[in-house]
């Protein structure tokens, strides 16, 4: 249930749900140097589609959302250091920089027949820092903190936590 406070302080209510589908693939190369430092050039491609939804609030506000689409391509470089631990695991602090391009345009929303263009297309710069822990040669865990900015987009901070299995 959404509760919206209007400019006169009154509350309006409504609810909706929607579904989406997405995926991502990343290719890269881990280049290790003799002193434990490493570089990883990479490219990543991700796509998502979220269904459009029409809904209304109890104050007669009507919203119509088109399906939201995203096709994002990135190229970047990660630099870090491998630190071997006594138990055989490896800790990898790293810095990352990438150039990203959003190809999808015209993610439109209408509210009471007023059109709002939710276009996030274009280029952006992404910067991040994090740490990965290699539990085994195949299993890794990571956490990173990101910032990105571009013409139509700014993300003051982002947090990613994940697992990776390599074969």
C-alpha positions in Angstrom: 0.0 0.0 0.0 1.4 3.4 -1.0 0.7 6.5 1.1 1.2 9.8 -0.7 1.1 13.1 1.0 -0.1 15.9 -1.4 0.9 19.5 -1.3 -2.1 20.4 0.9 -1.1 17.7 3.5 -3.9 15.4 2.5 -3.1 11.7 2.1 -4.0 9.6 -0.9 -3.7 5.8 -1.1 -3.3 3.2 -3.8 -1.3 0.0 -4.5 0.1 -1.9 -7.4 2.7 -4.5 -8.2 4.6 -5.4 -11.3 7.2 -7.9 -12.5 10.4 -7.8 -14.4 13.1 -9.9 -16.0 16.7 -9.2 -16.4 20.2 -10.7 -16.8 23.8 -9.7 -17.0 27.0 -11.2 -18.5 30.6 -10.0 -17.8 33.8 -10.9 -19.6 37.2 -10.0 -18.4 40.8 -11.0 -17.9 42.7 -11.2 -14.6 46.3 -10.1 -15.1 48.5 -10.7 -12.1 51.9 -9.2 -11.5 54.8 -10.7 -9.4 54.2 -8.4 -6.4 50.5 -9.5 -6.0 49.1 -6.5 -7.8 46.6 -7.2 -10.6 44.6 -5.5 -13.4 41.3 -6.7 -14.7 40.0 -5.2 -18.0 36.4 -6.1 -18.5 33.2 -5.5 -20.4 29.7 -6.1 -19.0 26.3 -6.2 -20.7 23.0 -6.2 -18.8 19.4 -6.0 -19.9 16.1 -5.7 -18.0 12.4 -5.3 -18.8 9.9 -4.3 -16.2 6.2 -4.5 -17.1 4.3 -1.2 -17.4 1.5 -0.6 -15.0 -1.5 1.6 -14.9 -2.8 2.6 -11.4 -4.9 5.1 -9.6 -5.1 6.7 -6.2 -8.2 7.2 -4.2 -8.1 11.0 -5.1 -8.6 10.2 -8.8 -4.9 10.6 -9.7 -4.3 8.3 -12.7 -0.8 7.1 -13.7 0.1 5.1 -16.8 3.5 3.6 -17.0 5.0 2.1 -20.2 7.2 -1.0 -19.8 10.7 0.1 -18.5 13.6 -1.2 -20.5 17.3 -1.0 -20.0 20.2 -2.2 -22.1 23.5 -1.2 -20.5 27.0 -1.8 -21.8 30.2 -1.1 -19.8 33.9 -1.2 -20.4 36.3 -0.7 -17.5 39.3 -1.6 -15.5 39.8 -3.0 -12.0 43.1 -2.6 -10.2 43.9 -4.3 -6.9 46.2 -6.4 -4.8 46.1 -10.1 -3.8 46.9 -10.6 -0.1 47.3 -14.3 0.8 46.0 -15.3 4.2 47.2 -18.1 6.4 44.1 -20.3 5.9 44.7 -20.3 2.1 42.1 -17.7 1.2 43.1 -14.6 -0.7 41.8 -11.0 0.1 41.6 -8.6 -2.8 41.1 -4.9 -2.1 40.4 -3.1 -5.4 39.5 0.1 -7.2 37.3 0.1 -10.3 36.6 2.7 -13.0 34.2 2.1 -16.0 32.5 3.9 -18.8 28.9 2.9 -19.3 26.3 3.6 -21.9 22.6 3.1 -21.5 21.0 2.4 -24.9 17.3 2.3 -24.0 15.3 5.5 -24.4 11.8 6.7 -23.9 10.8 5.0 -20.6 7.6 7.1 -20.3 5.2 7.7 -17.4 1.9 9.6 -17.7 0.3 11.2 -14.6 -3.2 12.6 -15.2 -2.2 12.8 -19.0 1.0 14.8 -18.2 3.9 13.0 -19.8 7.1 12.5 -17.8 10.1 11.1 -19.8 12.2 8.8 -17.6 15.0 8.7 -20.2 18.3 7.6 -18.6 20.1 7.0 -21.9 23.6 8.2 -22.6 27.1 7.9 -21.2 28.2 7.8 -17.5 31.3 7.3 -15.5 31.3 4.7 -12.7 33.8 4.6 -9.9 34.1 2.1 -7.1 36.1 0.5 -4.4 35.7 -2.8 -2.7 37.1 -6.1 -1.4 36.8 -9.6 -2.7 37.6 -12.8 -0.8 38.6 -15.9 -2.7 37.5 -18.7 -0.5 38.7 -21.3 -3.0 39.9 -21.0 -6.6 36.3 -21.2 -7.9 34.3 -19.4 -5.1 34.6 -15.7 -4.4 32.6 -13.3 -2.2 32.7 -9.5 -2.7 31.4 -6.2 -1.4 31.9 -2.8 -3.1 30.8 0.8 -2.9 30.1 2.7 -6.1 29.5 6.2 -7.4 28.3 7.1 -10.9 27.4 10.2 -12.8 26.4 11.1 -16.3 24.2 13.5 -18.4 20.9 11.9 -17.3 22.0 10.0 -14.2 23.6 10.4 -10.9 24.0 7.7 -8.3 25.6 9.2 -5.2 26.3 5.8 -3.7 25.6 2.1 -4.4 26.4 -1.0 -2.5 26.9 -4.4 -4.1 27.3 -7.7 -2.3 27.7 -10.9 -4.2 29.1 -14.3 -4.8 31.0 -15.5 -7.9 31.7 -19.0 -9.1 34.3 -19.4 -11.9 34.8 -22.6 -13.9 
